[in-house]
Amino acid sequence: MVASCLRIVEMDPQGVGVPDSLYNLGISAVIDNYQCFKNEIRILPDNLMFDLYYKVRILVQILGAGNQNMVKKT
C-alpha cells in the first residue's frame, strides 16, 4: 500500500505543518510493511488493531475516491 505517500499533515494556526505523532508513524509503518508484519498483527492489542483497520479504511476511501474521479473523467 502507498500509505507513506498519503500521510495527512495537520496545520497549526500559522499554516506550518505539524509532524505526525510517533504512534501514528508506527501505525503507518506497519501498514506500509504489511507483508513483513502480517503474521504478528493478530497478537496486537485491540486498540492497536482498531487503529490499523481505521487507517486502512481511510486510505481505501482516499484511493477509491481518486479512482472514481479518474473513471468519471474518461
ROVOVEX-187526 format. One record per residue: x, y, z of N, C-alpha, C in turn; residue number from 0. Coordinates in pm, whole numbers, plus 32768, in hexadecimal, padded with zeros to 4 digits. Example, Ala and Ser with C-alpha at 12.3 -4.5 7.8 and 13.67 -1.06 7.14 Angstrom:
<pts>
<n.u 8527 | n.v 7DC7 | n.w 830C | ca.u 84CE | ca.v 7E3E | ca.w 830C | c.u 8528 | c.v 7EB6 | c.w 830C | i 0>
<n.u 8505 | n.v 7F1F | n.w 82C4 | ca.u 8557 | ca.v 7F96 | ca.w 82CA | c.u 850A | c.v 8003 | c.w 8313 | i 1>
</pts>
This chain:
<pts>
<n.u 8054 | n.v 7F8B | n.w 8000 | ca.u 8000 | ca.v 8000 | ca.w 8000 | c.u 8059 | c.v 807C | c.w 8000 | i 0>
<n.u 8025 | n.v 80EA | n.w 7FD2 | ca.u 8073 | ca.v 8164 | ca.w 7FC8 | c.u 804F | c.v 81C7 | c.w 8036 | i 1>
<n.u 8044 | n.v 8195 | n.w 80AF | ca.u 801D | ca.v 81EB | ca.w 811F | c.u 8082 | c.v 825A | c.w 8137 | i 2>
<n.u 8101 | n.v 823F | n.w 8121 | ca.u 8167 | ca.v 82A5 | ca.w 813B | c.u 8154 | c.v 831F | c.w 80E2 | i 3>
<n.u 8119 | n.v 830F | n.w 806D | ca.u 8104 | ca.v 837F | ca.w 8013 | c.u 8086 | c.v 83CE | c.w 8038 | i 4>
<n.u 8032 | n.v 8395 | n.w 808C | ca.u 7FB2 | ca.v 83D3 | ca.w 80A8 | c.u 7FA4 | c.v 8403 | c.w 8138 | i 5>
<n.u 8011 | n.v 8419 | n.w 817E | ca.u 8009 | ca.v 8448 | ca.w 8208 | c.u 7FC9 | c.v 84D3 | c.w 820A | i 6>
<n.u 7F6C | n.v 84E2 | n.w 8265 | ca.u 7F28 | ca.v 8563 | ca.w 8274 | c.u 7F73 | c.v 85B3 | c.w 82DC | i 7>
<n.u 7FA3 | n.v 8628 | n.w 82B7 | ca.u 7FED | ca.v 867E | ca.w 8311 | c.u 7F8E | c.v 86E9 | c.w 8344 | i 8>
<n.u 7F84 | n.v 86F2 | n.w 83C9 | ca.u 7F2F | ca.v 875A | ca.w 8403 | c.u 7F77 | c.v 87E0 | c.w 83F9 | i 9>
<n.u 7F28 | n.v 884A | n.w 83F3 | ca.u 7F62 | ca.v 88D0 | ca.w 83EC | c.u 7F40 | c.v 891B | c.w 846D | i 10>
<n.u 7FA3 | n.v 8961 | n.w 84A4 | ca.u 7F87 | ca.v 89B4 | ca.w 8518 | c.u 7F4D | c.v 8A39 | c.w 84E7 | i 11>
<n.u 7F22 | n.v 8A92 | n.w 8542 | ca.u 7EE2 | ca.v 8B0F | ca.w 8517 | c.u 7F37 | c.v 8B66 | c.w 84BA | i 12>
<n.u 7FBC | n.v 8B5E | n.w 84C3 | ca.u 8012 | ca.v 8BAD | ca.w 846B | c.u 8026 | c.v 8B6A | c.w 83E4 | i 13>
<n.u 7FEA | n.v 8AF7 | n.w 83CD | ca.u 7FF7 | ca.v 8AB2 | ca.w 834D | c.u 8074 | c.v 8A5D | c.w 8341 | i 14>
<n.u 80B6 | n.v 8A42 | n.w 83B2 | ca.u 8130 | ca.v 89F1 | ca.w 83B1 | c.u 8108 | c.v 895F | c.w 83CA | i 15>
<n.u 8140 | n.v 8903 | n.w 837F | ca.u 8120 | ca.v 8875 | ca.w 838F | c.u 814E | c.v 8840 | c.w 8416 | i 16>
<n.u 80F7 | n.v 87F5 | n.w 8458 | ca.u 8116 | ca.v 87B7 | ca.w 84D8 | c.u 8139 | c.v 8725 | c.w 84BC | i 17>
<n.u 81AE | n.v 86F6 | n.w 84EA | ca.u 81D3 | ca.v 866C | ca.w 84CE | c.u 8173 | c.v 8609 | c.w 8510 | i 18>
<n.u 8162 | n.v 8597 | n.w 84D1 | ca.u 810D | ca.v 852E | ca.w 8504 | c.u 814A | c.v 84F4 | c.w 8584 | i 19>
<n.u 80F6 | n.v 84BD | n.w 85DD | ca.u 8128 | ca.v 8484 | ca.w 8659 | c.u 8175 | c.v 8403 | c.w 863E | i 20>
<n.u 81C7 | n.v 83DE | n.w 869C | ca.u 8215 | ca.v 8362 | ca.w 868E | c.u 81B7 | c.v 82EA | c.w 8685 | i 21>
<n.u 8149 | n.v 82ED | n.w 86D0 | ca.u 80E7 | ca.v 8281 | ca.w 86CB | c.u 80AE | c.v 8272 | c.w 863F | i 22>
<n.u 8083 | n.v 82E1 | n.w 8602 | ca.u 804A | ca.v 82DC | ca.w 857B | c.u 80B2 | c.v 82B4 | c.w 8513 | i 23>
<n.u 812E | n.v 82DD | n.w 8526 | ca.u 8198 | ca.v 82B2 | ca.w 84CB | c.u 81AE | c.v 821B | c.w 84D4 | i 24>
<n.u 81A3 | n.v 81E5 | n.w 854E | ca.u 81B0 | ca.v 8155 | ca.w 8561 | c.u 813F | c.v 8109 | c.w 851E | i 25>
<n.u 80C4 | n.v 813C | n.w 852B | ca.u 8050 | ca.v 80FE | ca.w 84E9 | c.u 8065 | c.v 80FF | c.w 8452 | i 26>
<n.u 8093 | n.v 8170 | n.w 841D | ca.u 80AC | ca.v 817B | ca.w 838D | c.u 811A | c.v 811C | c.w 8360 | i 27>
<n.u 8180 | n.v 810A | n.w 83B4 | ca.u 81EE | ca.v 80AF | ca.w 8391 | c.u 81BC | c.v 801F | c.w 8389 | i 28>
<n.u 8164 | n.v 7FF8 | n.w 83E4 | ca.u 812D | ca.v 7F70 | ca.w 83DF | c.u 80DC | c.v 7F5E | c.w 8360 | i 29>
<n.u 808C | n.v 7FC2 | n.w 833B | ca.u 803A | ca.v 7FBA | ca.w 82C1 | c.u 8094 | c.v 7FB6 | c.w 8245 | i 30>
<n.u 80FA | n.v 800B | n.w 8243 | ca.u 8156 | ca.v 800F | ca.w 81D1 | c.u 81A1 | c.v 7F8B | c.w 81BE | i 31>
<n.u 81BB | n.v 7F46 | n.w 822C | ca.u 8209 | ca.v 7EC9 | ca.w 8228 | c.u 81B4 | c.v 7E52 | c.w 8252 | i 32>
<n.u 8139 | n.v 7E4F | n.w 8223 | ca.u 80DA | ca.v 7DE8 | ca.w 824A | c.u 8110 | c.v 7D5B | c.w 8232 | i 33>
<n.u 8152 | n.v 7D45 | n.w 81C3 | ca.u 8185 | ca.v 7CBF | ca.w 81A4 | c.u 81E6 | c.v 7C8D | c.w 820F | i 34>
<n.u 8231 | n.v 7CE6 | n.w 824B | ca.u 828F | ca.v 7CBF | ca.w 82B4 | c.u 8249 | c.v 7CA2 | c.w 8339 | i 35>
<n.u 81DB | n.v 7CEA | n.w 8354 | ca.u 819A | ca.v 7CE3 | ca.w 83D7 | c.u 8117 | c.v 7C96 | c.w 83D9 | i 36>
<n.u 80EC | n.v 7C5D | n.w 8369 | ca.u 8065 | ca.v 7C25 | ca.w 8362 | c.u 804E | c.v 7BB4 | c.w 83C6 | i 37>
<n.u 80B3 | n.v 7B68 | n.w 83EA | ca.u 80A1 | ca.v 7AFB | ca.w 844B | c.u 809B | c.v 7B2E | c.w 84DB | i 38>
<n.u 80D9 | n.v 7B9F | n.w 84F7 | ca.u 80DD | ca.v 7BD5 | ca.w 857E | c.u 8066 | c.v 7C2F | c.w 859E | i 39>
<n.u 801F | n.v 7C5D | n.w 8539 | ca.u 7FB1 | ca.v 7CBA | ca.w 854F | c.u 7F45 | c.v 7C7D | c.w 85A8 | i 40>
<n.u 7F2E | n.v 7BFC | n.w 859E | ca.u 7EC5 | ca.v 7BBA | ca.w 85EB | c.u 7EDC | c.v 7BC1 | c.w 8681 | i 41>
<n.u 7F58 | n.v 7BD0 | n.w 86AE | ca.u 7F75 | ca.v 7BCF | ca.w 873E | c.u 7F77 | c.v 7C5C | c.w 8779 | i 42>
<n.u 7F5C | n.v 7CC2 | n.w 872A | ca.u 7F5B | ca.v 7D4B | ca.w 875D | c.u 7EE0 | c.v 7D62 | c.w 87B3 | i 43>
<n.u 7EE8 | n.v 7DBF | n.w 8811 | ca.u 7E73 | ca.v 7DE2 | ca.w 8863 | c.u 7E02 | c.v 7E1C | c.w 880B | i 44>
<n.u 7D88 | n.v 7E13 | n.w 883E | ca.u 7D13 | ca.v 7E3F | ca.w 87F2 | c.u 7D1B | c.v 7ED1 | c.w 87C7 | i 45>
<n.u 7D4F | n.v 7F29 | n.w 881E | ca.u 7D54 | ca.v 7FB6 | ca.w 87F8 | c.u 7DB3 | c.v 7FCE | c.w 8782 | i 46>
<n.u 7E21 | n.v 7F84 | n.w 877B | ca.u 7E7B | ca.v 7F91 | ca.w 8708 | c.u 7E3B | c.v 7F58 | c.w 868A | i 47>
<n.u 7DF6 | n.v 7EE6 | n.w 8699 | ca.u 7DB1 | ca.v 7EAB | ca.w 8626 | c.u 7D4B | c.v 7F0D | c.w 85ED | i 48>
<n.u 7CFF | n.v 7F4E | n.w 8646 | ca.u 7C9C | ca.v 7FAF | ca.w 861A | c.u 7CDE | c.v 801F | c.w 85CD | i 49>
<n.u 7D4C | n.v 8055 | n.w 8600 | ca.u 7D90 | ca.v 80C3 | ca.w 85BD | c.u 7DC7 | c.v 8099 | c.w 8535 | i 50>
<n.u 7DFA | n.v 801D | n.w 852B | ca.u 7E29 | ca.v 7FEB | ca.w 84AA | c.u 7DB7 | c.v 7FE1 | c.w 8445 | i 51>
<n.u 7D49 | n.v 7FA4 | n.w 846F | ca.u 7CD6 | ca.v 7F95 | ca.w 8415 | c.u 7C9C | c.v 801D | c.w 83ED | i 52>
<n.u 7C99 | n.v 807A | n.w 844D | ca.u 7C64 | ca.v 80FF | ca.w 8430 | c.u 7CBA | c.v 8146 | c.w 83C8 | i 53>
<n.u 7D3E | n.v 8141 | n.w 83DA | ca.u 7D98 | ca.v 8184 | ca.w 837C | c.u 7D8E | c.v 8145 | c.w 82F1 | i 54>
<n.u 7D84 | n.v 80C1 | n.w 82EA | ca.u 7D76 | ca.v 807D | ca.w 8269 | c.u 7CF2 | c.v 80A8 | c.w 8228 | i 55>
<n.u 7C88 | n.v 80B1 | n.w 8276 | ca.u 7C06 | ca.v 80DA | ca.w 823F | c.u 7C0D | c.v 8167 | c.w 8205 | i 56>
<n.u 7C4D | n.v 81C1 | n.w 824B | ca.u 7C5D | ca.v 824B | ca.w 821A | c.u 7CAC | c.v 824A | c.w 8197 | i 57>
<n.u 7D18 | n.v 81FD | n.w 8192 | ca.u 7D6A | ca.v 81F7 | ca.w 8118 | c.u 7D1B | c.v 81BD | c.w 80A3 | i 58>
<n.u 7CCB | n.v 8156 | n.w 80BD | ca.u 7C79 | ca.v 811B | ca.w 8053 | c.u 7C14 | c.v 8181 | c.w 8020 | i 59>
<n.u 7BDA | n.v 81CF | n.w 807C | ca.u 7B7B | ca.v 8236 | ca.w 8051 | c.u 7BC0 | c.v 82A0 | c.w 7FFD | i 60>
<n.u 7C39 | n.v 82C9 | n.w 8025 | ca.u 7C82 | ca.v 832F | ca.w 7FDA | c.u 7CA7 | c.v 82F9 | c.w 7F50 | i 61>
<n.u 7CDD | n.v 827F | n.w 7F4C | ca.u 7D03 | ca.v 8244 | ca.w 7ECD | c.u 7C89 | c.v 8228 | c.w 7E76 | i 62>
<n.u 7C1D | n.v 81FB | n.w 7EB5 | ca.u 7BA1 | ca.v 81E0 | ca.w 7E6B | c.u 7B67 | c.v 825F | c.w 7E30 | i 63>
<n.u 7B6B | n.v 82CD | n.w 7E7A | ca.u 7B38 | ca.v 834C | ca.w 7E48 | c.u 7B8A | c.v 837B | c.w 7DD1 | i 64>
<n.u 7C0D | n.v 8367 | n.w 7DD7 | ca.u 7C63 | ca.v 838D | ca.w 7D66 | c.u 7C45 | c.v 833B | c.w 7CEA | i 65>
<n.u 7C2D | n.v 82BB | n.w 7CFF | ca.u 7C0E | ca.v 8264 | ca.w 7C8D | c.u 7B87 | c.v 8286 | c.w 7C50 | i 66>
<n.u 7B23 | n.v 82A8 | n.w 7CA2 | ca.u 7AA1 | ca.v 82CC | ca.w 7C70 | c.u 7AA7 | c.v 834C | c.w 7C1F | i 67>
<n.u 7AF6 | n.v 83AC | n.w 7C4D | ca.u 7B04 | ca.v 8429 | ca.w 7C04 | c.u 7B45 | c.v 8412 | c.w 7B7C | i 68>
<n.u 7BA5 | n.v 83B6 | n.w 7B76 | ca.u 7BE7 | ca.v 8399 | ca.w 7AF7 | c.u 7B85 | c.v 8353 | c.w 7A97 | i 69>
<n.u 7B30 | n.v 82FE | n.w 7ACE | ca.u 7AD0 | ca.v 82B7 | ca.w 7A79 | c.u 7A6B | c.v 8318 | c.w 7A40 | i 70>
<n.u 7A3E | n.v 8378 | n.w 7A91 | ca.u 79D9 | ca.v 83D7 | ca.w 7A62 | c.u 7A10 | c.v 8433 | c.w 79F7 | i 71>
<n.u 7A91 | n.v 8454 | n.w 79FC | ca.u 7ACC | ca.v 84AF | ca.w 799B | c.u 7ADE | c.v 846F | c.w 7912 | i 72>
<n.u 7AEE | n.v 83EC | n.w 790C | ca.u 7B09 | ca.v 83AB | ca.w 788D | c.u 7A8B | c.v 8387 | c.w 7844 | i 73>
</pts>
